[in-house]
Amino acid sequence: IIVKDGKSALISAICLGLGGDIETLARNESVTTFVKRGAKEARITIELHNSQDGDNWEVGSVITSQGKITWTLGEERATKSQV
């Protein structure tokens, strides 16, 4: 991936999508700032290469406009610690 604009947005998405804390980013006061104004939620999907058994891992996260974050691993709901 080559990103010229929005590099920090990409880094933020990766960090939050993989269960990182907002404090790690030192940019925003609340996760709600990552939800587009007027939208109900923001969705992040990250696919990680798995060289062991061939099936890549997919991590999904949803950030609501109320600040709640939920995660999935593949199609299954997951906790932050599982991510």
C-alpha positions as CSV (number, residue, x, y, z in Angstrom):
1,I,0.0,0.0,0.0
2,I,1.3,3.5,-0.9
3,V,-0.4,6.2,1.0
4,K,0.4,9.9,0.4
5,D,-2.5,11.6,2.2
6,G,-4.2,10.3,5.3
7,K,-1.2,8.4,6.6
8,S,-2.2,9.1,10.2
9,A,-5.8,8.0,9.5
10,L,-4.5,4.7,8.2
11,I,-2.3,4.2,11.3
12,S,-5.2,5.1,13.6
13,A,-7.4,2.6,11.8
14,I,-4.8,-0.2,12.1
15,C,-4.2,0.6,15.8
16,L,-7.9,0.8,16.8
17,G,-8.9,-2.1,14.5
18,L,-6.4,-4.4,16.2
19,G,-7.5,-3.4,19.7
20,G,-5.1,-0.6,20.5
21,D,-5.9,2.1,22.9
22,I,-6.8,5.7,21.8
23,E,-4.1,7.0,24.2
24,T,-1.5,5.2,22.1
25,L,-2.3,7.5,19.2
26,A,-2.0,10.8,21.2
27,R,-4.2,12.6,18.5
28,N,-7.8,12.5,19.6
29,E,-9.7,12.8,22.8
30,S,-12.4,10.1,22.0
31,V,-12.9,7.2,19.6
32,T,-16.1,9.0,18.5
33,T,-13.9,11.4,16.5
34,F,-13.2,8.5,14.1
35,V,-16.9,8.2,13.2
36,K,-17.8,10.5,10.3
37,R,-20.1,13.4,11.4
38,G,-23.7,12.3,10.9
39,A,-22.9,8.6,10.7
40,K,-24.0,6.0,13.2
41,E,-20.8,4.0,13.1
42,A,-17.4,3.5,11.5
43,R,-16.2,0.0,10.4
44,I,-12.7,-1.2,10.1
45,T,-11.7,-4.6,8.4
46,I,-8.1,-5.8,8.5
47,E,-6.9,-8.9,6.7
48,L,-3.7,-10.4,8.0
49,H,-1.6,-12.9,6.0
50,N,-1.4,-16.4,7.5
51,S,1.5,-18.3,6.1
52,Q,0.9,-21.3,8.4
53,D,-2.3,-22.9,7.1
54,G,-3.2,-20.7,4.1
55,D,-6.3,-19.0,5.4
56,N,-5.8,-15.3,6.2
57,W,-7.1,-13.9,9.4
58,E,-9.8,-11.2,9.3
59,V,-10.2,-8.8,12.1
60,G,-13.3,-6.5,12.1
61,S,-14.2,-3.6,14.4
62,V,-17.1,-1.3,14.6
63,I,-16.9,2.1,16.4
64,T,-20.3,3.6,17.3
65,S,-21.1,7.3,17.5
66,Q,-21.6,6.6,21.2
67,G,-18.0,5.4,21.6
68,K,-18.6,1.7,21.9
69,I,-16.2,-0.6,20.0
70,T,-16.9,-4.2,19.1
71,W,-14.6,-6.7,17.4
72,T,-14.9,-9.8,15.2
73,L,-12.4,-12.5,14.3
74,G,-13.6,-13.9,11.0
75,E,-17.4,-14.1,11.4
76,E,-17.3,-14.6,15.2
77,R,-17.7,-11.9,17.8
78,A,-14.6,-11.4,19.8
79,T,-13.3,-9.5,22.8
80,K,-10.6,-6.9,22.8
81,S,-8.2,-9.4,24.6
82,Q,-8.9,-12.0,21.9
83,V,-8.0,-9.6,19.2
